[in-house]
Amino acid sequence: MKNVPDTAMGAMYREHINMILNKDIEGLLNQYTDDALLISSFMKKPVIYRGRDELREHFQGILGIQGLETEIGFWAETENPQTLMITEQITMQTADGEAQMRFADSWVLRDGQIAIHFAGMVQHPDGSLS
């Protein structure tokens, strides 16, 4: 992980990425509120996940991730309300070889847990832009 600030939100992000690397789906789910909402653009169309059962379905995708590397390009956070907005350069290994993508993630926290997560893929592995 590159360019992650030494803040409480930075620590939460590091923990989030480490749980992805460790394929710790239950740990990831514990970062989210029971009624969390995640909006994903990974499939080039909006997919909305509500609550932990649907989030668990979304996180099954991490089981195939190998060699994940992240580099933060933009980082902004606020304390009241507690929010995070980032862009990331992502590199990982897939069955087809190395894949590079750009993500734009935003979190809105409630009581220290992610209540809303905008999980945006800005550049897909094939190079196309969202």
C-alpha positions in Angstrom: 0.0 0.0 0.0 1.4 3.3 -1.0 0.4 6.9 0.0 -2.0 5.9 2.9 -1.9 8.6 5.5 -1.2 7.9 9.2 -4.7 8.7 10.4 -7.5 6.7 12.0 -9.2 6.4 8.6 -5.9 5.4 7.1 -5.6 2.6 9.6 -9.1 1.5 8.8 -8.2 1.4 5.1 -5.0 -0.6 5.7 -7.1 -3.0 7.7 -9.6 -3.2 4.9 -7.0 -4.0 2.3 -5.2 -6.5 4.6 -8.5 -8.4 5.1 -9.0 -8.5 1.3 -5.4 -9.9 1.0 -6.2 -12.5 3.7 -9.6 -13.3 2.2 -11.2 -12.5 5.5 -14.8 -11.9 4.4 -16.2 -12.0 8.0 -13.6 -9.4 9.1 -14.6 -7.2 6.2 -18.3 -7.5 7.0 -17.5 -6.4 10.6 -16.3 -3.1 9.2 -19.9 -2.5 7.8 -23.1 -1.6 9.6 -25.8 -4.3 9.5 -27.9 -2.2 7.1 -24.9 -1.1 4.9 -25.4 0.0 1.3 -22.7 -0.7 -1.3 -23.0 0.6 -4.8 -20.6 -1.0 -7.2 -19.6 -0.1 -10.8 -17.3 -3.1 -11.2 -19.6 -4.8 -13.8 -19.9 -1.6 -15.9 -23.4 -1.1 -14.7 -24.7 -0.2 -11.2 -25.0 -3.1 -8.8 -26.5 -2.4 -5.4 -25.9 -4.5 -2.3 -27.9 -4.0 0.8 -27.2 -5.5 4.2 -24.6 -8.1 5.2 -26.0 -11.1 3.3 -25.7 -9.2 0.0 -22.3 -7.7 1.0 -21.1 -11.3 1.7 -22.1 -12.2 -1.9 -20.2 -9.2 -3.3 -17.1 -10.0 -1.2 -16.9 -13.6 -2.7 -15.1 -11.9 -5.5 -12.0 -11.3 -3.3 -11.4 -15.1 -3.2 -9.8 -14.9 -6.6 -7.5 -11.9 -5.9 -3.8 -12.6 -5.8 -0.9 -10.1 -5.4 -3.1 -7.0 -4.8 -1.1 -3.8 -4.7 -2.7 -0.4 -4.1 -1.4 3.1 -4.6 -3.5 6.1 -3.5 -3.7 8.9 -6.0 -6.2 11.1 -4.1 -7.2 10.9 -0.4 -9.7 13.1 1.4 -11.4 12.4 4.8 -13.7 14.3 7.1 -14.4 13.8 10.8 -17.9 15.0 11.3 -19.5 13.3 9.5 -16.8 10.6 9.2 -16.2 10.1 5.4 -13.5 9.0 3.1 -13.0 9.6 -0.6 -10.0 8.1 -2.5 -8.8 7.1 -5.9 -6.5 4.1 -6.2 -4.2 2.5 -8.8 -4.8 -1.2 -8.4 -2.5 -4.0 -9.7 -3.3 -7.7 -9.1 -2.7 -11.1 -10.6 -5.6 -12.9 -12.2 -5.8 -16.2 -14.1 -5.1 -14.2 -17.3 -2.0 -12.5 -15.8 -1.5 -9.0 -14.3 -4.5 -6.7 -14.3 -4.3 -2.9 -13.7 -7.3 -0.8 -12.8 -8.2 2.5 -11.2 -10.8 2.7 -8.5 -12.6 5.6 -6.9 -14.0 4.6 -3.4 -16.0 6.6 -1.0 -17.1 5.6 2.5 -19.7 7.2 4.8 -19.3 5.9 8.3 -21.8 5.7 11.2 -20.5 4.9 14.6 -17.1 3.9 13.2 -18.5 1.4 10.6 -19.1 1.8 6.9 -22.8 2.6 6.3 -22.5 3.6 2.6 -19.7 2.5 0.3 -19.5 3.8 -3.3 -17.1 1.2 -4.9 -16.3 2.7 -8.3 -14.1 1.2 -11.0 -12.9 4.1 -13.1 -10.6 2.2 -15.5 -11.4 -1.5 -16.1 -8.7 -4.2 -16.7 -9.4 -4.0 -20.4 -8.4 -0.3 -20.3 -12.0 1.0 -20.9 -13.2 3.9 -18.8 -16.4 4.1 -16.8 
